[in-house]
Amino acid sequence: MVSDTVTLGQCGSGFLSHFKSLAKVGMLDTLAAMVDAGECKAGLRISGHSLGGALSSLVSAYLYET
């Protein structure tokens, strides 16, 4: 779960709210578990456009830090 003390840089409050909603439904934990279990043998690519682009940057930073 994303804590309020995790520092990934700065972003708009709306982007942060959407990012936290992904954590709330377990998407970040599921994705991290899949990576840890070796389910991404060919590598992991995260991309998006507009809001999805902002979220992909935050998710990538979160996975990198955790």
C-alpha positions in Angstrom: 0.0 0.0 0.0 1.2 3.5 -0.7 1.9 5.4 2.4 1.8 9.2 2.8 5.5 9.2 3.5 6.6 7.6 0.1 8.5 10.3 -1.8 8.4 9.9 -5.6 8.8 13.5 -6.6 6.1 16.0 -7.2 2.8 15.8 -9.2 -0.6 17.3 -9.3 -3.0 16.4 -6.6 -5.4 14.9 -9.2 -2.7 12.6 -10.5 -1.8 11.6 -7.0 -5.4 10.8 -6.2 -5.7 8.5 -9.2 -2.4 6.8 -8.3 -3.6 6.2 -4.7 -6.9 4.8 -6.1 -4.8 2.2 -8.0 -3.1 1.3 -4.7 -6.4 1.1 -2.9 -7.8 -1.6 -5.2 -4.6 -3.6 -5.0 -3.3 -3.0 -8.5 0.2 -1.9 -7.3 0.6 -4.8 -4.9 -0.5 -7.3 -7.6 1.9 -5.8 -10.2 4.8 -5.8 -7.8 4.1 -9.4 -6.8 4.0 -10.4 -10.5 7.4 -8.8 -11.1 8.9 -10.4 -7.9 7.6 -13.8 -9.0 9.4 -13.5 -12.3 6.2 -13.3 -14.4 7.7 -10.5 -16.6 10.4 -12.5 -18.2 10.5 -10.3 -21.3 10.6 -7.2 -19.2 7.9 -4.8 -18.1 6.8 -1.8 -20.2 4.4 0.7 -18.7 3.0 3.4 -20.9 0.0 5.7 -21.3 -1.3 8.9 -22.8 -2.5 11.9 -20.9 -3.7 10.8 -17.5 -2.4 7.3 -18.3 1.0 8.8 -19.0 1.2 10.5 -15.7 0.0 7.3 -13.9 2.6 5.2 -15.8 5.3 7.5 -14.6 4.1 7.3 -11.0 3.7 3.5 -11.2 7.2 3.1 -12.7 8.7 5.2 -10.0 6.8 3.3 -7.3 7.9 -0.1 -8.6 11.5 1.1 -8.9 11.6 2.4 -5.3 9.9 -0.7 -3.9 
